[in-house]
């Protein structure tokens, strides 16, 4: 008698297992059906328990230590070629992901609960304005009798592009350097020598005009020499077409590509982003150098770069919060915009802090508390403090 071979195991590990034979459920001699089974308990709302467990540690600035209060002052620098502003982190500076205006020792909870907290903000550095701020702080003179916010008011009153765009603020030498290498393939010294001269001229002007007063005029100072060079290159290209060579055509093609990048991504970008220039008018001041401001200019900022969130009335003392209102802060010498966190920000914090188990900290500025929970109470507290200080200075000695 032939014995049948056993069935082969399926190579598909995701294949559904064969159905299990189960004894039919009976109750009191009757077969139970699906209609007789009790209903299942309701499932919890998605995302409430899965996104809990955020724990941020507190980092605070010691007001009695100048290394902490102004740890970043003078640490910014602008690259004259690329136009990028960088801030070197000082030993007294500790990184943080959030700014908390409320007085508390730690931040714990779920995404759903913390997203409703009106006192938590995402710091967005204003790099170019910070660079101007540091330059003014180090090299300008403050008039005798000026208030403590004199330099900040002067910086806020300057026109500057604070939007996250390069706005053509890089030197044209970035295009002329590779352009000179392409023109070396053309074997035409009447083109190569002017190109090298433009490299030297562009680098010299960019380096010497790398100040808050002159940096924006670097391209304007070189526009006529650059246009004259481009016209001369076109004339030489037309002349070379009489006996074209592959290497010559390739060299001119590379040079013209560099010229297009210089004109479109440089000069045209400057003209297009003029509408992003802005300055700020201070509407109110909170403790610890927090400024409630009105933005003048950059009317299309939100349309191009997205919604920035609404600051609560409890923080600023008025409503509604308009798109031209901004909450700015001077934190350890760096000018920042404080933006309310959106859902994407909290999801990122949850992934890094809970899922990836990364230690994260927040900066506590201690402006609000249980006793001082809104802007009106803060102003009253500040007024009482100033009155007590005035009384102490004017009271005659016994």
Phi, psi and omega in degrees: 000131180282133176264123182294142179288148179292150180294145179286146176287140180289138178281349180273107183288345180265005180292145181291137180291157179295149181295138179275142177279125181237147179288133182296129181289131178238145175219118183057039177077004180245145178285126178281143178245174181296333181289336182274349183286143178293150181291148179286148177294150181295143179282144178294156179299136184295139172094350183283310182274331183291334185251027177265168175101010177291132180219111180247137180268154185273139171232129182231157181264128179283113183292345181269358181244119180292334178292336179267316183296318181238048185296329183260000183296126180080006183263004181264151179209143178253129176285119185292342182268305182277339182080003181280139177257129179237148177240120178279130182285127181274161179300329181277003182257132176243134184290151178210158183252337182227157171244125182248122179271354181264153180272109178200158185271339181203165177239118181223146177148191181261167179299319184295324181280316183290334179294341179265001181282118184280356186258001180258135185222155175262121180280129178241106183295138172264091193294310183293320180291328175294319177299317177295321179299314180295319180296318179293322181294323185276328191241348182265166179251137179262128180300148178295133180089000179289153181284174186291344180256020185298314182291320180297318178298321179294320180290318179296334183274002179265141178285132182200151176270106178265353180293154181285063178225154179282333174055030177069021184272036176242158186279145181292347178297338177296334176264327183286333178295308175292332178298320179297324178293321177293320181289341175294336178283343183283338182061053179221104183291337178289347174257320185292317181296314175298326179295317177295324177296323177293327176296314180295316180297315181295318180293319181294314180293318181297323181287317184280342179256018182276062177229158180301336182275330190246346189300328184285350181258006183298312180292325179297324182289338183251004186293318181292312176300323180292316179295322177296321179293319180296321177295317179296322178295322177295319179295319179292327178294317178297321180293326181284345182292343179295328176223074186288145174234151184299317181292325179293316180296319179296319179296315178294322179298314178296321180294318180291328175296319177296322180294320179295317178299319181296318183283319185279307184277354179249282185294315179295323178295325176297315181292320182292324186267009173300325180292349177270357177290144182205165169219174189231142173249125183283122179265331181195161182231130174257163178302161179063035172059048172255129187239128173268116191234160171247126180278130176251114185102184181051049184292338182259019183298311182292323180296329184265326187243006172096168182290136185256358177091160180253132176275138185293150176297331179296334182273316187257342176088008177211164180207146003275160176275116183270165183292339179271000175274144181218144176253107184252155183215146171255098185251109178055034178091003178247127178279128183225152168263133177263112182249137173300143182282140176260180183298323180295322178298315181292325177296321178295317178297318179298315181298317183285319186278320185261307185291312183268356175058043177268138177283127183230148182231161176234157179262119179266122180258349170055052177268319181250159179204187178296324180276333180237087191260354181215173185295325179297316178294326178296315180296321177296319179295318179295319179298318178295321179296316179295322179295319178295322178293319178295321179294323180291328181278335182263347182291128181292149179285142180273000000 
